[in-house]
Amino acid sequence: MRVLIQRVTNASVEINKKEYSNISNGLLVFVGIEEDDSDKDIAYLCKKITNLRIFDDANGIMNDSVIDIKGQIMVISQFTLHASTRKGNRPSYIKAAKPDIAIPIYEQFCEELQTITGTEVRTGEFGADMKVSLINDGPVTIWIDSKEK
């Protein structure tokens, strides 16, 4: 399981030219799922994401987590995080899980984040053509792969 986390001042996702969801201060999390991802990958990433100290404290030092600042989280499915570009110029997505496997893992991942934070996790729509807008704060962008602990 791979995530690309962006600290944002706001983010929104549009589907079929209509806003589907939005957040203000918090984290935009793109998640890519592989077929062999499990509860352990979900637990590891959810703990990491919610405890990452990437928000400024009262002294202006990155020392607070999304929980500390009572920030919001938006999760967007992103199979392209598993793109292989080793051969040629056309990426291969063979490592990305098919929807029948990925959707339940995606939903469990969002539910776990919601349980840990105690706040609603906003999402896009799995497999939809989404237009994601964001203002990256910092910019702060973090990449985590649960297989590279």
N, C-alpha and C positions, 0 to 999 in steps of 0.2 A: 504494500500500500504506500502510495506517495502523496504528499501534500505540498502545496505551494501556498504559503501563508503571507498575506499582505496586511500590514497595519494600515487602516484606512480612517479617514475622517467621515467618509460616507461611501456607500456602494449601492448599486441597484441592478436588478436584472429585468430585462424586457423580453417578453415572448409574444409573438404575433402583434408587434407594435403597441403592446400594452404593458405597463409596469406590473410585474408579477410580485416582486418583493423588494424591500430596501432596508438598509441599516444606517445608523449614524456611527459615531465613534466606536471602533472595535476591530474585528478581524474578518477578512474575506479569505476563505479557505477553499482552494481548488483541490479536489481529491480524485486520484486515479486508483482504480482497484484492479488487482490481479486475481486470477482464478484460485490461487492457493492462499489468499488472505483469510485470516481467521479472527476469532474473538481476541486473540493476543495482540494482533496488529491494531485492531480497533482500540483496545484498552491503552496500549502504548502511546498511540498518536493522540488520543483524546487527553490523556494525562499531560503529555508534552505541550499540546496546543494551549490548554487552559492554564498551565503554569509558566509558560514562557514569559520571562520578565523583559518585555520589549516596549513598555509604556513608561513615560516619564513619571517619576515620583515628584513630591513637593520641591525637591532640590534640582529638578531638571535632569535627573539621571535615569536611564532606562533600568528601572528596578521594580516596576509593578506589572502584574499580569492582567489579562482581560477580566479576570474575576475581581481583582483588586479595584479596578476602575469602574466596575459594573458595566463593562462594554458589551456590545452586541456581536453576534457571530452570524455570518452567512456562509453556507456551504454550497459549492457548485461542483457537480460531477464533471470530470475532465479526463476522459480516456486518453487524450493526447499526451498526458504526462508520462505515458509508457511508450512513447514513440522511440523506435530504434532507427538511428540515422547512419548506421555503420556502412551499409551498402547503398550505393546510388544516391539519388536525390529525392526519392519518394519515401517518406517515412513508413515504417511497418508498425502496426499496432497489435501484433500477434500476442504480446504479453498481456494486453488489456482484457479483463474479464468480459464475457458476453453478458447482456442485460439480465438473463435469468439468474445468473450468479451475482452480478454486480449490484442490482437493485436492492436485494435484501441486506447486503453488507452496507451499502450507502445509507439505507434507512436506519439500520442499527447504529452506524457511526453518528448520524445526526441525533438520534435519541440519546446516545451516551453523552454527547456534548451537552445536550439539554439537561440531562440529569445532573451532571457535574456542576454546571453553571447555575442551574435553577431558573434559567430564562429561556424564552423561546428562541430556537435556532431557525433562522430564515433560510430558505433554499431557493434553488431554481427548480426546473422540472427535468428529471432524468431523461436524457436522450433528445430533449427539445433543442431547436435552434434558438440559442439565447444570445442576447446582446447584453454584455456586462459592462457597466460603467463604474468607475471608481476614482477616488482621489487617494493615492497612496501617500500616507503620512510619514514623512522622513526623508526619503523613502525607506521603508523597512520591508524587506522581502526575505522570507526564510524558506528553505527547502528541507524537507525531512522525508526520508525513506525508511519505513519500519524494518526493512531487511538489512539496513546498515547501522544497526545499534552499536 
